[in-house]
Amino acid sequence: MLYSNVSNNNWIARGRTGRSRPRSKALKVCLVTVKAMRTEILNTKTADAAPQSPFLIYGTGIRNAPNPCIYNANSILIYGNHPHKPLSVAADSARWYDMRFMSRSEDRPVRVGLPFRTRNEELHGERAKIEPYLRALRDAGAQPVEISLGLSDRELRATAEAVDAILLPGSPADVDPARYRAGKHESCGPIDRDRDRTDFALLGHALAEKKPVLAICYGIQSLNVFLGGTLVQDIAAEKPSAIRHKWDRVSGAPEPFHAVEIEPDTRTASMWSPGEARVNSSHHQCIRDLGRGLRIAARAEDGVIEAVEGTGPGWTVGVQWHPERMVETDAAAQSLFREFCRAVTSHRASHSPAGANRTP
């Protein structure tokens, strides 16, 4: 097992007893000094044991480093604020540990992977639009893990395995129509292939492992296309309606809200109540043909699909609106994030190394 000793802002991971061991049983040891805005690896002693899965270090325990950092089994940084220098750590064969508290996996907050909205926002450090998702997750009791859109396929697989669930956020981009075998409509927006690739990799793992998925706005469209569905590329051009689905931010117009009809006997109804609800709206695309394994949970008055759910095992919910912008005043939006995090906690407990089949 790993423990932490903290002295003069130094973090050290070492063996169970804290003493040196014979080389054949030695664990990799790393000494990390906490500095403003970054953590620098000062000294690394390699040994025989190496983790076989990514090892996550909590940025929340490091001054001025708000995001978690993930290293793979080869001690290469997958994602985080730390410099790209080798880091050697050791992990128990049956459990995960945090560098912050070295707590066992079942004792830590659930980790929800959240890809950046766009590659451009990630590269330019534009965080205003992603912060509401992070706050909503933290308020619901989860630890968000931001996922870069620049990872290799191998790193994406490792990252997907490292988190307990996935939240797919909105985006100003549109899903590539080629992914649902359609030509690009003249009103289709910009395409972010890095986001598409990342979403599909994360969904492939999460749905196969029955990890909970919450998909919001662009996320519900990405989820639907991943499952073989198609999209209306521009509602105004293809399905003219009196309902204003798109938010004209440039003109300074207030965020539009409209009514949706929530289907009874759905997860969405358990949070919003069956019948009519009012939700915000800022999308110009929507689901056309439903993907396999999904059912409609809510529609707008003009027939636009506003929420879907998975029909199989696992917790999968997609909404076309933006609950992360409603949580401060809307009890149902708060309930959505709470129920999502409860589902994540339940899934992790049933798949923990102590009682099921997950071995990092």
C-alpha positions as CSV (number, residue, x, y, z in Angstrom):
1,M,0.0,0.0,0.0
2,L,1.0,3.6,-0.3
3,Y,1.0,6.3,2.4
4,S,1.9,10.0,2.3
5,N,4.3,11.9,4.5
6,V,4.1,15.7,4.3
7,S,7.0,17.9,5.4
8,N,7.9,21.3,4.2
9,N,5.4,21.0,1.3
10,N,7.1,17.7,0.1
11,W,5.0,14.8,-0.9
12,I,6.5,11.3,-0.9
13,A,5.0,8.0,-1.8
14,R,6.7,5.0,-0.3
15,G,6.2,1.4,0.7
16,R,3.9,0.0,3.4
17,T,6.4,0.4,6.2
18,G,8.1,3.5,4.9
19,R,11.5,1.7,5.0
20,S,13.6,0.5,2.1
21,R,13.0,-3.0,0.8
22,P,15.1,-5.6,-1.0
23,R,15.4,-4.6,-4.7
24,S,13.2,-7.5,-5.8
25,K,10.3,-6.0,-3.8
26,A,11.1,-2.4,-3.9
27,L,8.5,0.1,-4.9
28,K,9.1,3.1,-7.1
29,V,9.5,6.2,-4.9
30,C,9.0,9.8,-6.0
31,L,9.6,13.0,-4.2
32,V,7.4,15.9,-5.2
33,T,7.8,19.5,-4.1
34,V,4.7,21.7,-4.3
35,K,5.4,25.1,-6.0
36,A,3.1,27.8,-7.1
37,M,1.1,26.9,-10.3
38,R,3.0,23.6,-10.8
39,T,4.5,20.6,-9.2
40,E,8.1,19.8,-10.1
41,I,9.5,16.3,-9.8
42,L,12.8,16.6,-7.9
43,N,13.9,13.1,-7.5
44,T,12.8,9.7,-8.8
45,K,14.1,6.3,-7.8
46,T,13.0,3.5,-10.0
47,A,12.6,0.0,-8.7
48,D,11.0,-3.2,-9.9
49,A,7.3,-2.6,-9.3
50,A,5.3,-0.4,-11.6
51,P,1.5,0.3,-11.8
52,Q,-0.3,-1.6,-14.6
53,S,-2.9,1.2,-14.9
54,P,-3.0,5.0,-14.8
55,F,-2.4,6.5,-11.3
56,L,-4.3,9.7,-10.5
57,I,-2.8,12.5,-8.5
58,Y,-5.3,15.0,-7.0
59,G,-4.5,18.5,-8.0
60,T,-6.9,19.7,-5.3
61,G,-4.3,18.9,-2.7
62,I,-1.6,20.9,-4.5
63,R,-1.4,24.6,-4.1
64,N,-2.6,26.5,-7.2
65,A,-3.1,23.3,-9.2
66,P,-6.9,22.8,-9.3
67,N,-7.1,19.9,-11.6
68,P,-6.2,16.2,-11.2
69,C,-3.3,14.8,-13.1
70,I,-3.2,11.3,-14.6
71,Y,0.0,9.4,-15.4
72,N,0.0,6.1,-17.3
73,A,1.8,2.9,-16.4
74,N,4.9,4.1,-18.1
75,S,5.0,7.2,-15.9
76,I,4.1,9.5,-18.7
77,L,1.7,12.4,-18.0
78,I,-1.6,11.8,-19.7
79,Y,-3.4,15.0,-18.5
80,G,-2.9,17.7,-15.9
81,N,-1.1,20.9,-14.9
82,H,2.2,19.1,-14.1
83,P,5.2,19.5,-16.3
84,H,5.8,16.7,-18.8
85,K,8.5,14.9,-16.7
86,P,8.7,11.2,-15.8
87,L,6.9,10.4,-12.6
88,S,7.3,7.0,-10.9
89,V,4.6,5.8,-8.6
90,A,3.5,2.4,-7.2
91,A,-0.1,1.2,-6.9
92,D,-1.5,-1.6,-4.8
93,S,-2.6,-4.4,-7.2
94,A,-6.2,-4.2,-6.0
95,R,-6.9,-0.5,-5.2
96,W,-6.4,3.0,-6.3
97,Y,-4.8,5.7,-4.1
98,D,-4.8,9.5,-4.1
99,M,-1.6,11.3,-3.6
100,R,-3.5,13.8,-1.5
101,F,-4.7,11.4,1.2
102,M,-3.7,8.0,-0.1
103,S,-7.2,6.9,0.5
104,R,-8.6,3.7,-0.8
105,S,-10.8,4.1,-3.9
106,E,-14.0,3.4,-2.1
107,D,-13.3,6.2,0.4
108,R,-12.7,9.0,-2.2
109,P,-15.2,11.1,-4.1
110,V,-16.4,9.5,-7.3
111,R,-14.4,10.7,-10.4
112,V,-16.4,12.0,-13.4
113,G,-14.5,12.4,-16.6
114,L,-15.3,15.7,-18.4
115,P,-13.8,16.4,-21.9
116,F,-13.1,20.0,-22.8
117,R,-15.9,21.6,-24.8
118,T,-13.5,22.3,-27.8
119,R,-9.9,21.9,-28.6
120,N,-9.6,25.6,-29.2
121,E,-10.9,26.5,-25.8
122,E,-8.5,24.0,-24.2
123,L,-5.5,25.4,-26.0
124,H,-6.3,29.0,-25.2
125,G,-7.2,28.4,-21.6
126,E,-10.8,29.6,-22.0
127,R,-12.6,28.2,-19.0
128,A,-15.7,30.3,-18.4
129,K,-18.1,27.9,-20.2
130,I,-16.7,24.7,-18.6
131,E,-16.6,26.0,-15.0
132,P,-20.4,25.6,-14.5
133,Y,-20.1,21.9,-15.2
134,L,-17.3,21.6,-12.7
135,R,-19.2,23.5,-10.0
136,A,-22.3,21.4,-10.5
137,L,-20.4,18.1,-10.2
138,R,-18.5,19.3,-7.1
139,D,-21.7,20.5,-5.5
140,A,-23.2,17.1,-6.1
141,G,-20.3,15.4,-4.4
142,A,-18.1,14.3,-7.3
143,Q,-14.5,15.0,-8.3
144,P,-14.5,16.2,-11.9
145,V,-11.5,15.0,-14.0
146,E,-11.0,17.3,-17.0
147,I,-10.0,15.3,-20.1
148,S,-7.8,16.8,-22.8
149,L,-9.0,16.6,-26.4
150,G,-5.4,16.0,-27.5
151,L,-4.8,12.5,-26.1
152,S,-3.7,9.6,-28.2
153,D,-6.1,6.6,-28.5
154,R,-4.0,4.7,-26.0
155,E,-4.1,7.6,-23.5
156,L,-7.8,8.0,-24.0
157,R,-8.4,4.3,-23.2
158,A,-6.3,4.7,-20.0
159,T,-8.1,7.8,-19.0
160,A,-11.5,6.3,-19.6
161,E,-10.5,3.4,-17.3
162,A,-9.4,5.8,-14.6
163,V,-12.7,7.6,-14.1
164,D,-16.0,6.2,-12.7
165,A,-18.3,8.0,-15.1
166,I,-18.5,10.4,-18.0
167,L,-20.2,13.7,-18.4
168,L,-20.3,15.0,-22.0
169,P,-20.7,18.8,-22.0
170,G,-22.1,21.2,-24.6
171,S,-20.0,22.7,-27.3
172,P,-20.2,25.5,-29.9
173,A,-19.1,22.9,-32.5
174,D,-21.4,20.4,-34.3
175,V,-20.9,16.7,-34.6
176,D,-19.3,15.8,-37.9
177,P,-22.2,14.7,-40.2
178,A,-19.9,12.1,-41.8
179,R,-20.2,10.2,-38.5
180,Y,-23.9,9.6,-39.3
181,R,-23.4,9.2,-43.0
182,A,-24.8,12.6,-44.1
183,G,-23.5,15.5,-46.2
184,K,-22.8,18.7,-44.4
185,H,-25.7,21.2,-44.5
186,E,-24.8,24.8,-45.3
187,S,-26.1,25.8,-41.8
188,C,-24.1,23.2,-40.0
189,G,-21.6,24.8,-37.7
190,P,-17.8,24.2,-37.2
191,I,-16.7,20.7,-36.6
192,D,-14.3,19.7,-33.8
193,R,-12.9,16.3,-34.8
194,D,-10.8,16.1,-31.6
195,R,-14.0,16.4,-29.5
196,D,-15.8,13.8,-31.7
197,R,-12.9,11.4,-31.3
198,T,-12.7,11.9,-27.6
199,D,-16.4,11.6,-27.0
200,F,-16.6,8.4,-29.0
201,A,-13.7,6.8,-27.2
202,L,-15.1,7.7,-23.8
203,L,-18.6,6.5,-24.7
204,G,-17.2,3.2,-26.1
205,H,-15.6,2.4,-22.7
206,A,-18.3,3.8,-20.5
207,L,-21.2,2.0,-22.2
208,A,-19.3,-1.3,-22.4
209,E,-18.5,-1.1,-18.7
210,K,-22.0,0.2,-17.9
211,K,-20.5,3.3,-16.3
212,P,-23.0,6.1,-15.8
213,V,-23.2,8.7,-18.6
214,L,-24.7,12.2,-18.5
215,A,-24.9,13.9,-21.9
216,I,-25.7,17.6,-22.2
217,C,-26.7,19.6,-25.3
218,Y,-23.8,18.7,-27.8
219,G,-23.3,15.6,-25.6
220,I,-26.8,14.2,-26.2
221,Q,-26.2,14.6,-30.0
222,S,-22.8,12.9,-29.7
223,L,-24.3,10.1,-27.7
224,N,-27.1,9.6,-30.2
225,V,-24.7,9.5,-33.2
226,F,-22.4,7.1,-31.4
227,L,-25.3,4.7,-31.0
228,G,-26.2,4.9,-34.7
229,G,-28.7,7.8,-34.7
230,T,-28.8,10.9,-36.9
231,L,-29.2,14.6,-36.4
232,V,-31.2,17.5,-37.8
233,Q,-28.3,19.8,-38.8
234,D,-30.2,23.1,-38.4
235,I,-33.7,23.2,-36.8
236,A,-34.6,26.6,-38.4
237,A,-33.8,25.4,-41.9
238,E,-35.1,21.8,-41.6
239,K,-37.8,22.0,-39.0
240,P,-39.1,25.6,-38.8
241,S,-40.8,26.2,-35.5
242,A,-42.2,29.0,-33.4
243,I,-40.1,27.8,-30.5
244,R,-36.8,29.6,-30.2
245,H,-34.2,26.8,-29.6
246,K,-31.1,28.8,-30.5
247,W,-29.7,31.5,-28.2
248,D,-28.7,34.6,-30.1
249,R,-25.9,35.7,-27.7
250,V,-24.4,38.2,-30.2
251,S,-27.5,40.4,-30.1
252,G,-27.5,40.4,-26.3
253,A,-30.9,38.6,-26.2
254,P,-31.7,36.9,-22.9
255,E,-31.3,33.1,-22.7
256,P,-34.5,31.5,-24.1
257,F,-36.6,29.1,-22.1
258,H,-39.4,26.9,-23.4
259,A,-41.7,24.1,-22.3
260,V,-41.0,20.4,-22.6
261,E,-43.3,17.5,-22.1
262,I,-41.6,14.9,-19.9
263,E,-42.6,11.3,-20.4
264,P,-43.9,9.4,-17.4
265,D,-42.1,6.4,-16.0
266,T,-38.7,7.8,-17.0
267,R,-35.7,8.7,-14.9
268,T,-36.1,12.3,-16.2
269,A,-39.7,12.3,-14.8
270,S,-38.4,11.2,-11.4
271,M,-36.3,14.5,-11.3
272,W,-38.5,16.9,-13.2
273,S,-41.9,15.2,-12.6
274,P,-44.0,14.0,-15.5
275,G,-45.8,16.6,-17.5
276,E,-44.7,20.0,-18.5
277,A,-41.4,21.6,-17.4
278,R,-39.6,24.7,-18.5
279,V,-35.9,24.5,-19.6
280,N,-33.3,26.8,-21.1
281,S,-32.2,26.4,-24.7
282,S,-29.2,27.2,-26.8
283,H,-28.9,24.7,-29.6
284,H,-29.6,24.7,-33.4
285,Q,-29.4,21.0,-33.9
286,C,-31.4,18.1,-32.5
287,I,-31.9,14.4,-32.7
288,R,-33.6,13.1,-35.9
289,D,-33.4,9.3,-35.8
290,L,-33.0,7.8,-32.4
291,G,-29.9,5.7,-31.7
292,R,-30.1,2.1,-30.7
293,G,-30.8,1.4,-27.0
294,L,-32.3,4.9,-26.4
295,R,-35.8,6.0,-25.7
296,I,-37.3,9.5,-25.7
297,A,-37.8,11.0,-22.3
298,A,-38.9,14.5,-23.2
299,R,-40.0,16.5,-26.2
300,A,-40.6,20.2,-26.9
301,E,-44.1,21.3,-28.2
302,D,-42.8,21.3,-31.8
303,G,-41.7,17.7,-31.5
304,V,-38.0,18.3,-31.0
305,I,-36.5,15.6,-28.8
306,E,-35.2,17.2,-25.6
307,A,-34.2,14.2,-23.5
308,V,-33.3,10.6,-24.0
309,E,-32.4,7.6,-21.7
310,G,-30.8,4.3,-22.1
311,T,-33.1,1.3,-22.2
312,G,-30.5,-1.3,-21.1
313,P,-28.6,-1.8,-17.9
314,G,-26.6,1.2,-16.6
315,W,-27.5,4.8,-16.1
316,T,-27.5,6.8,-19.3
317,V,-29.3,10.2,-19.6
318,G,-29.1,12.9,-22.2
319,V,-30.7,16.3,-22.1
320,Q,-30.8,18.9,-24.9
321,W,-30.9,21.8,-22.4
322,H,-28.3,23.1,-20.0
323,P,-28.9,22.1,-16.4
324,E,-25.5,23.2,-15.3
325,R,-26.7,26.8,-15.9
326,M,-29.9,26.2,-13.9
327,V,-28.6,24.5,-10.8
328,E,-28.4,27.7,-8.7
329,T,-32.2,28.2,-8.8
330,D,-33.7,25.0,-10.2
331,A,-34.3,22.1,-7.9
332,A,-34.8,19.7,-10.7
333,A,-31.5,20.6,-12.3
334,Q,-29.9,20.0,-8.9
335,S,-31.6,16.7,-8.6
336,L,-30.2,15.6,-12.0
337,F,-26.6,16.1,-10.9
338,R,-27.3,14.4,-7.5
339,E,-29.0,11.4,-9.1
340,F,-26.1,11.1,-11.6
341,C,-23.6,11.1,-8.8
342,R,-25.6,8.6,-6.8
343,A,-25.6,6.3,-9.8
344,V,-21.9,6.7,-10.1
345,T,-21.4,5.9,-6.4
346,S,-23.6,2.9,-6.7
347,H,-21.8,1.6,-9.8
348,R,-18.4,2.1,-8.2
349,A,-19.4,0.2,-5.1
350,S,-20.8,-2.7,-7.1
351,H,-17.6,-2.8,-9.2
352,S,-15.0,-2.1,-6.5
353,P,-12.1,-4.6,-6.1
354,A,-13.4,-5.6,-2.7
355,G,-16.7,-7.0,-4.1
356,A,-16.6,-7.2,-7.9
357,N,-14.5,-7.3,-11.0
358,R,-12.6,-4.0,-11.2
359,T,-8.9,-4.2,-10.7
360,P,-6.9,-1.2,-11.8
